[in-house]
Amino acid sequence: MPTLDDLPSLALFARVVQLRSFSAAARETGIAKSAVSRRIAELERALGVRLLQRTTRSVVATDEGLAVYEHSAALLSAASAAFDAAGATDGLVRGTVRVSAPITFAEMHLAPAISAFLGAHPDVSVELATDDRVVDVVEGGFDVAIRIGRLSDSELVARRLAEDRLVVCGAPSYLAARGVPETPEALVNHECLHYRLVSRAAEWRFRGGGGRPLAVPVRGRFEAANGGVLREAAIAGAGLAVLPSFMVAEDVRAGRLELVLEGARRAKIGIFAVTAHRTGAPPRTRAFLDFVARRFARPETIPRL
């Protein structure tokens, strides 16, 4: 049964493995190299196995050492998390912000924002997970999730970062070959690309007579669960696509895509940052939210139509 006295030795062993050096671990911890070597030797005797193969040039973990390292590294990770949590009480902006965001928005706009945020906060790191599906913020362990669209009622706290709208677009080559639809009903004669994470009825919905919603029963031979893929397919001439304007604004201005059925779409959509709790967020999370809110409030940071 390990004791509390064994925990520092296990953590020290993990750093030796990570740094592949007794000397480097000694410099980092401020412990004499001889003391580091002695502590590891005592740990090996206590465990009854050799943890490290030592040569004059390197230190390599044995198979048994790798098994022990996996758990020892978890100690370091837990200690780091504990210090991150302490940052919530001392007011310092430090630690790791865990963020989830849709793939294409992350590539086009969030990644540059994160780069600027890290430049302003040298003691903060960001872990970004990209997924077009709606993730569970709590179960996923995320501090912030970026959502695009109309939010459903939930206990999550939402902060609007920007406003956008959905547009219908197609490549000039496609429109030249198939014709420009003049009404939503004309879409039944077109190849309509499908974003698989929503229903076709919700995706191809327009403003009908009297302002009533009109869901056009479109067809199409290509579908994908990623908006960026549909954008590329539309540029290549595969058909018409419904996409947020931020995703295609530059393509429209460059002539790679053309808008159709302007004015027939329904209400605008929002770009939100959502968190699990209204209060109690650590300083790093509040700093990230404030930073992206200020950045995306400037229209030029997200080109739109």
C-alpha positions as CSV (number, residue, x, y, z in Angstrom):
1,M,0.0,0.0,0.0
2,P,1.6,3.3,-1.1
3,T,1.9,6.1,1.4
4,L,1.8,9.9,0.9
5,D,5.6,9.8,1.0
6,D,5.6,7.8,-2.2
7,L,3.6,10.3,-4.2
8,P,6.4,12.8,-4.7
9,S,8.7,10.0,-5.9
10,L,6.1,8.8,-8.4
11,A,5.7,12.4,-9.7
12,L,9.4,12.8,-9.9
13,F,9.7,9.5,-11.8
14,A,7.1,10.8,-14.3
15,R,9.1,13.9,-15.0
16,V,12.3,11.9,-15.5
17,V,10.5,9.8,-18.1
18,Q,9.0,12.9,-19.8
19,L,12.3,14.7,-19.9
20,R,14.3,11.5,-20.6
21,S,17.0,12.8,-18.2
22,F,17.9,12.8,-14.5
23,S,19.8,16.0,-15.0
24,A,16.8,17.8,-16.6
25,A,14.5,16.6,-13.9
26,A,16.9,17.8,-11.2
27,R,17.2,21.2,-12.8
28,E,13.4,21.6,-13.1
29,T,12.7,20.5,-9.5
30,G,15.7,22.1,-7.9
31,I,16.8,18.8,-6.4
32,A,20.4,17.5,-6.7
33,K,20.8,14.9,-9.5
34,S,22.1,12.4,-7.0
35,A,19.0,12.9,-4.9
36,V,16.8,12.3,-7.9
37,S,18.7,9.1,-8.7
38,R,18.4,8.0,-5.1
39,R,14.6,8.6,-5.0
40,I,14.1,6.6,-8.2
41,A,16.2,3.8,-6.9
42,E,14.2,3.7,-3.6
43,L,11.0,3.7,-5.7
44,E,12.2,0.7,-7.7
45,R,13.1,-1.2,-4.5
46,A,9.7,-0.4,-3.0
47,L,7.9,-1.7,-6.2
48,G,10.3,-4.6,-6.7
49,V,10.8,-3.8,-10.4
50,R,13.3,-1.9,-12.6
51,L,11.6,1.2,-13.9
52,L,14.3,2.7,-16.0
53,Q,17.2,1.6,-18.3
54,R,20.0,4.0,-17.7
55,T,22.9,4.7,-20.2
56,T,25.5,7.4,-20.3
57,R,23.3,9.3,-22.9
58,S,19.7,8.5,-22.1
59,V,17.1,7.2,-19.8
60,V,14.4,4.9,-21.2
61,A,11.5,3.4,-19.3
62,T,11.2,-0.4,-19.1
63,D,7.9,-2.1,-19.9
64,E,7.1,-2.1,-16.2
65,G,8.2,1.5,-16.0
66,L,5.8,2.5,-18.8
67,A,2.9,0.9,-16.9
68,V,3.9,2.8,-13.7
69,Y,4.4,6.0,-15.7
70,E,0.9,6.0,-17.0
71,H,-0.4,6.3,-13.5
72,S,2.4,8.6,-12.3
73,A,1.6,11.0,-15.1
74,A,-2.0,11.2,-14.0
75,L,-0.7,12.5,-10.6
76,L,1.1,15.3,-12.4
77,S,-2.1,16.1,-14.4
78,A,-4.2,16.1,-11.3
79,A,-1.7,18.4,-9.6
80,S,-1.8,20.8,-12.5
81,A,-5.6,20.8,-12.4
82,A,-5.5,21.5,-8.7
83,F,-3.3,24.6,-9.4
84,D,-5.6,25.6,-12.2
85,A,-8.6,25.5,-9.8
86,A,-6.6,27.6,-7.3
87,G,-6.4,30.3,-10.0
88,A,-10.2,30.7,-9.6
89,T,-9.6,32.0,-6.1
90,D,-6.6,34.2,-6.5
91,G,-8.0,36.0,-9.6
92,L,-5.0,35.1,-11.9
93,V,-5.7,34.3,-15.5
94,R,-3.9,31.0,-15.9
95,G,-4.6,27.4,-16.7
96,T,-6.4,25.6,-19.6
97,V,-9.6,26.6,-21.3
98,R,-11.4,23.7,-23.0
99,V,-13.4,24.8,-26.0
100,S,-15.7,22.9,-28.4
101,A,-16.6,24.5,-31.8
102,P,-18.0,23.6,-35.2
103,I,-15.3,22.5,-37.6
104,T,-15.4,25.1,-40.3
105,F,-16.0,28.1,-38.0
106,A,-13.1,26.9,-35.9
107,E,-10.8,26.7,-39.0
108,M,-11.9,30.0,-40.5
109,H,-12.4,32.3,-37.5
110,L,-11.9,30.8,-34.1
111,A,-8.4,29.6,-34.6
112,P,-7.1,33.1,-35.3
113,A,-9.0,34.4,-32.3
114,I,-7.5,31.8,-30.1
115,S,-4.0,32.7,-31.3
116,A,-4.6,36.3,-30.4
117,F,-6.0,35.3,-27.1
118,L,-3.0,33.3,-26.2
119,G,-0.7,36.2,-27.2
120,A,-2.6,38.3,-24.7
121,H,-2.5,35.7,-21.9
122,P,0.9,33.9,-21.7
123,D,-0.2,31.8,-18.7
124,V,-3.2,30.3,-20.4
125,S,-3.5,27.4,-22.8
126,V,-6.4,26.3,-24.9
127,E,-7.6,22.8,-25.9
128,L,-9.9,23.0,-28.9
129,A,-12.2,20.1,-29.9
130,T,-14.0,20.5,-33.3
131,D,-17.3,18.7,-34.0
132,D,-20.3,19.9,-36.0
133,R,-22.5,17.9,-33.7
134,V,-23.9,19.5,-30.6
135,V,-21.8,18.2,-27.8
136,D,-22.7,17.9,-24.1
137,V,-20.8,20.7,-22.4
138,V,-20.8,19.1,-19.0
139,E,-20.1,15.5,-20.0
140,G,-17.5,16.6,-22.4
141,G,-15.7,18.7,-19.8
142,F,-15.8,21.9,-21.8
143,D,-15.5,25.3,-20.4
144,V,-17.0,26.9,-23.5
145,A,-18.9,25.6,-26.6
146,I,-19.5,27.7,-29.7
147,R,-23.0,27.1,-31.1
148,I,-24.3,28.4,-34.5
149,G,-28.0,28.6,-35.2
150,R,-31.1,29.0,-33.0
151,L,-30.6,27.7,-29.5
152,S,-33.0,25.3,-28.0
153,D,-34.2,25.9,-24.4
154,S,-31.7,24.5,-21.9
155,E,-30.0,25.2,-18.7
156,L,-26.9,26.4,-20.5
157,V,-25.9,30.1,-20.3
158,A,-25.5,31.6,-23.8
159,R,-23.6,34.8,-24.8
160,R,-24.3,36.1,-28.3
161,L,-21.0,36.7,-30.2
162,A,-22.4,37.7,-33.6
163,E,-25.4,37.4,-35.9
164,D,-25.5,35.8,-39.3
165,R,-27.9,34.4,-41.8
166,L,-28.3,31.3,-44.0
167,V,-28.0,31.8,-47.7
168,V,-28.6,29.6,-50.8
169,C,-25.7,29.5,-53.2
170,G,-24.2,27.6,-56.1
171,A,-21.3,27.7,-58.5
172,P,-21.7,29.8,-61.7
173,S,-21.0,26.7,-63.7
174,Y,-23.9,24.8,-62.1
175,L,-26.3,27.7,-62.5
176,A,-25.3,28.1,-66.1
177,A,-26.0,24.5,-66.8
178,R,-29.2,24.0,-64.6
179,G,-30.7,27.5,-64.5
180,V,-31.2,29.9,-61.7
181,P,-34.2,29.0,-59.5
182,E,-36.6,32.0,-59.3
183,T,-38.8,30.6,-56.5
184,P,-38.3,28.1,-53.7
185,E,-40.7,25.7,-55.4
186,A,-38.3,25.6,-58.4
187,L,-35.7,23.8,-56.2
188,V,-37.4,20.5,-56.9
189,N,-35.7,20.5,-60.2
190,H,-32.2,21.1,-58.7
191,E,-29.5,19.1,-57.0
192,C,-29.8,20.3,-53.4
193,L,-26.8,19.3,-51.2
194,H,-27.8,18.1,-47.8
195,Y,-26.3,18.9,-44.4
196,R,-26.9,15.6,-42.7
197,L,-27.1,16.9,-39.1
198,V,-30.5,18.5,-39.7
199,S,-33.5,17.3,-41.6
200,R,-34.0,18.4,-45.2
201,A,-37.3,20.0,-44.2
202,A,-35.6,22.3,-41.7
203,E,-32.6,22.9,-44.0
204,W,-34.6,23.9,-47.1
205,R,-37.3,26.0,-45.4
206,F,-38.3,29.4,-46.8
207,R,-40.9,32.1,-46.3
208,G,-44.0,31.2,-48.1
209,G,-47.3,33.0,-48.8
210,G,-48.6,35.1,-45.9
211,G,-45.2,34.7,-44.1
212,R,-45.9,31.0,-43.4
213,P,-42.9,28.6,-43.4
214,L,-42.5,26.7,-46.6
215,A,-40.5,23.4,-46.6
216,V,-39.6,22.4,-50.1
217,P,-39.3,18.7,-50.8
218,V,-35.9,18.9,-52.4
219,R,-33.7,16.0,-53.6
220,G,-30.0,15.7,-54.0
221,R,-27.4,13.0,-54.5
222,F,-24.7,14.4,-52.1
223,E,-24.8,14.9,-48.4
224,A,-22.3,15.4,-45.6
225,A,-22.1,16.1,-41.9
226,N,-19.7,19.0,-42.4
227,G,-20.5,22.5,-43.8
228,G,-17.0,23.0,-45.1
229,V,-17.4,19.8,-47.3
230,L,-20.7,21.1,-48.7
231,R,-19.1,24.4,-49.4
232,E,-16.3,22.7,-51.4
233,A,-18.9,20.6,-53.2
234,A,-20.9,23.6,-54.1
235,I,-17.8,25.4,-55.5
236,A,-17.1,22.3,-57.6
237,G,-20.5,22.5,-59.2
238,A,-22.2,19.6,-57.4
239,G,-25.4,21.5,-56.6
240,L,-27.0,24.2,-54.5
241,A,-26.2,24.5,-50.7
242,V,-27.7,26.2,-47.7
243,L,-24.8,27.6,-45.7
244,P,-24.1,30.4,-43.2
245,S,-22.9,33.5,-45.0
246,F,-19.7,33.7,-43.0
247,M,-18.7,30.5,-44.7
248,V,-19.2,31.7,-48.3
249,A,-18.8,35.5,-48.1
250,E,-15.3,35.5,-49.6
251,D,-16.3,32.9,-52.3
252,V,-19.3,35.1,-53.4
253,R,-17.1,38.2,-53.6
254,A,-14.5,36.3,-55.6
255,G,-17.1,34.9,-58.0
256,R,-16.7,31.2,-57.0
257,L,-20.3,31.1,-55.7
258,E,-23.5,33.1,-56.5
259,L,-26.4,33.7,-54.2
260,V,-29.9,32.7,-55.3
261,L,-33.4,33.1,-53.8
262,E,-32.3,36.2,-51.8
263,G,-35.1,37.4,-49.5
264,A,-36.8,34.0,-49.4
265,R,-35.0,32.7,-46.4
266,R,-36.4,33.1,-42.9
267,A,-34.9,34.8,-39.8
268,K,-31.3,35.3,-39.0
269,I,-29.2,32.9,-36.9
270,G,-26.8,33.6,-34.0
271,I,-23.3,32.7,-33.2
272,F,-23.1,32.0,-29.4
273,A,-20.7,31.0,-26.7
274,V,-22.4,28.7,-24.2
275,T,-21.2,27.7,-20.7
276,A,-22.6,25.4,-18.1
277,H,-23.0,27.9,-15.3
278,R,-23.8,31.6,-15.0
279,T,-21.5,32.1,-12.0
280,G,-18.3,30.6,-10.7
281,A,-16.3,30.4,-13.9
282,P,-12.6,30.7,-13.4
283,P,-10.8,33.8,-14.5
284,R,-9.4,32.1,-17.6
285,T,-12.8,31.2,-18.9
286,R,-14.2,34.7,-18.2
287,A,-11.2,36.2,-20.0
288,F,-11.7,33.9,-23.0
289,L,-15.4,34.8,-23.2
290,D,-14.8,38.5,-23.0
291,F,-12.0,38.3,-25.6
292,V,-14.0,36.5,-28.2
293,A,-17.1,38.6,-27.6
294,R,-15.0,41.8,-28.2
295,R,-13.3,40.3,-31.2
296,F,-16.4,39.0,-33.0
297,A,-18.4,42.1,-32.2
298,R,-16.3,43.8,-34.9
299,P,-17.9,43.0,-38.2
300,E,-14.6,42.8,-40.1
301,T,-13.5,39.7,-38.0
302,I,-16.3,37.6,-39.5
303,P,-16.9,38.6,-43.1
304,R,-20.6,38.2,-43.9
305,L,-23.0,39.0,-46.7
